[in-house]
């Protein structure tokens, strides 16, 4: 066998290995093809070639979902670290000369993605022109491996021990109301005063009507607010507050422009309330791909 044939077979082996790992983690040949950027037919071909070469069946195929055979599970368990080692080797050899390339799939909360992340995308792609980005705006919890997501940006932590959450920044919430509301009902001077006002509940927060207010001395008071409206969108809370519907507790990044323009006014400046961490979440593996590392480092620089 000549050197060219050996090279082709090696690449076929790597492609087959990547495809099988993708099929295991996404649960179907169709999804594996989408993740790899190849057709379902080519996925089936790669899997068939590996099974033929090994002389074993790796998958039990059904109309609903793929399931691994015992041999398939062993193959997957050993293929993942091998692919990671190969990626490490390529990075170590190419070093700084190798720019990240390929498709980067990112899941991000809708409001944060629309208002804070989307304006940064042209700069990121200009910095890394060999990358393409699939940005998925969603507030639902996702299965990263099954859906082929490289990195998830989330507000709040993660309980899954198989994932790593890297803190990017802290997002404070701010109490605010429209100048018209304040002129009509008066401005609260302390935490207890807020209890006499109409408040707008963001039902995304588990606290409901129990709002924690931290005074300038660091003392926390938990108050039960009065409310006749709840909505599961911080942008909707903002619009209701602008329309004079009451006091809202809204992430600062959402209302920064309105505060500067005077459309909304901060309530109890100098006081604090809830704050949440912004995290980049990725699988708990020894090797983090260069495209994911570059994206997270970019976010750290932009939001520091």
KOLMARGU-688170 format. One record per residue (C-alpha): residue in three letters; x, y, z. Coordinates in pm, whole numbers, plus 50000, padded with zeros to 5 digits. Layout:
N
ALAXYZ ...
// end
This chain:
304
UNK500005000050000 UNK501485033949900 UNK501625065350113 UNK498695081349931 UNK496415051750001 UNK497445051950369 UNK496625088950395 UNK493205084250234 UNK492375055050463 UNK493495075050768 UNK491235104050673 UNK488375079750609 UNK488935065050956 UNK488855099551118 UNK485765109850922 UNK484075077351016 UNK485005081651381 UNK483715117651389 UNK480515107151218 UNK479815078751459 UNK480435101451759 UNK478055127051606 UNK475415100251547 UNK475685088251907 UNK475455123252052 UNK472635135851828 UNK470635103451820 UNK470055101351444 UNK471865099751113 UNK469985130550992 UNK471055151851289 UNK474595138051268 UNK474725148850904 UNK473565183750993 UNK476205185951263 UNK478955173451030 UNK477755193250729 UNK477225161850519 UNK474225142850385 UNK472355115650573 UNK473405091350297 UNK477075099250356 UNK476615094250730 UNK475135059950662 UNK478025052150426 UNK480685061750683 UNK478995041550956 UNK478685011550724 UNK482355013650628 UNK483475014150993 UNK481184984951082 UNK482434965450780 UNK486074972450866 UNK485574962051230 UNK483254933051151 UNK480734943551419 UNK477424962351432 UNK477684995151623 UNK474035006151610 UNK470644990151645 UNK468635009551391 UNK464905016351434 UNK462415040651284 UNK462375060951605 UNK465935064051731 UNK469375049051711 UNK470615028251999 UNK474135015952059 UNK475134979852071 UNK477584969052340 UNK480394971152084 UNK479115005251974 UNK479285018552329 UNK482895006552363 UNK483765022452028 UNK482215055852131 UNK483885056052474 UNK487295051652316 UNK486705073052005 UNK485945105152198 UNK489345107752374 UNK491125097352053 UNK489475125751861 UNK490375149652141 UNK493995138252132 UNK494045143251755 UNK492725178751795 UNK495325185952062 UNK498065172851834 UNK496905194951544 UNK496735225551769 UNK500175218751916 UNK501735214551573 UNK500065244151403 UNK500125266651710 UNK499375303251659 UNK499625299351280 UNK496335280251270 UNK493215302051282 UNK489975286351406 UNK487785274851121 UNK484515257351052 UNK480995261251190 UNK480445273351547 UNK476975266551688 UNK475985288351983 UNK472795288652190 UNK472015321352371 UNK468995335652560 UNK466775354552319 UNK466735389052476 UNK470455389352558 UNK471245375752213 UNK469185402152036 UNK470265432052242 UNK473825425152358 UNK475435397152157 UNK474125402751803 UNK475795437051764 UNK479165420551839 UNK478875392951577 UNK480335412951282 UNK483425421151492 UNK483855384751592 UNK483575372151233 UNK485945399351112 UNK488455387851374 UNK488015351051273 UNK487105351350901 UNK487475313450862 UNK484615307551107 UNK480915307251032 UNK478355311351309 UNK474995295151373 UNK473435316151651 UNK470345300351805 UNK468265323552024 UNK466295303452279 UNK465395305352647 UNK464725267952679 UNK467125242952830 UNK468875222952560 UNK470865190852536 UNK474165203052394 UNK475375169352270 UNK472075158652120 UNK471565191551937 UNK475185195851834 UNK475705229052013 UNK479325239052073 UNK478745264552349 UNK475715276952541 UNK475495312152680 UNK473165312552979 UNK472125336253253 UNK472365316453576 UNK474445286053664 UNK474295249753556 UNK473595219253772 UNK474835193053523 UNK478205179753643 UNK479075168953287 UNK479215205653183 UNK481605233953266 UNK480235269053331 UNK482725297453285 UNK481675330553437 UNK481765359553189 UNK480235388053389 UNK477555396753644 UNK474245411253524 UNK472525433153784 UNK468805440153788 UNK467545475553836 UNK464325489153985 UNK462745514553754 UNK459525532253657 UNK458435558953410 UNK458695595753510 UNK454915598153457 UNK454265570053705 UNK456555585953962 UNK454925620153915 UNK451505604753971 UNK452215580954261 UNK455385594654417 UNK458925581154436 UNK459825553754688 UNK462515564354935 UNK463175530055091 UNK462355493255047 UNK459135495055250 UNK457795523255029 UNK457835499754728 UNK455185478454898 UNK452725507354851 UNK453225507454474 UNK452085486154182 UNK454895463554061 UNK455345443653741 UNK456325407153793 UNK458745389453563 UNK457575353453597 UNK460965340753476 UNK462225348053828 UNK461305322354092 UNK461025349054361 UNK457545359154242 UNK456325388154457 UNK459115384454715 UNK461675410454611 UNK465035413054793 UNK466235448854837 UNK469795455754958 UNK470385490255112 UNK473665509755079 UNK474845494655410 UNK474455459355274 UNK471335450655474 UNK468825429555280 UNK465085434155320 UNK462685409755155 UNK459435427255067 UNK456195413654928 UNK455165436254642 UNK451685443154510 UNK451065433754147 UNK448225428253904 UNK450335417353606 UNK452975390653547 UNK454775384053219 UNK457555360053120 UNK459595385152922 UNK461905412353059 UNK461375433052745 UNK457625431752804 UNK458195442653165 UNK460175472153027 UNK457405482252788 UNK454765480153062 UNK456925501653287 UNK457455527353010 UNK453685528852963 UNK453265537753331 UNK452195503353452 UNK454285503653769 UNK457745495553902 UNK459745469053720 UNK462815449253824 UNK464665445353496 UNK468175434653387 UNK470245466153353 UNK471455458353001 UNK467865458452876 UNK466995493253005 UNK470355511352982 UNK469265531652680 UNK465895540652833 UNK467575552353153 UNK469955574452958 UNK467125589552755 UNK464985595453064 UNK462185572852939 UNK462655552853259 UNK464005564553593 UNK465925542953839 UNK464135536754169 UNK466245536954488 UNK469625544754325 UNK472355532354555 UNK470285501954651 UNK470725467654492 UNK468455438454418 UNK468895405354230 UNK471885399054008 UNK472685369553785 UNK475865355453637 UNK476395353153262 UNK478085319853181 UNK479575302152883 UNK478735265052915 UNK480465236652734 UNK480985198952778 UNK483325186753052 UNK486065173352826 UNK489815176252856 UNK490155193752522 UNK488295225552429 UNK488275232352056 UNK490055263251931 UNK486885278451786 UNK485115275852123 UNK488135289552310 UNK488355319252074 UNK484645326752109 UNK484715325752489 UNK487875347052502 UNK486195371952269 UNK483195374352503 UNK485455378652805 UNK487245407652634 UNK484045424452518 UNK482135421652846 UNK484945426353098 
// end
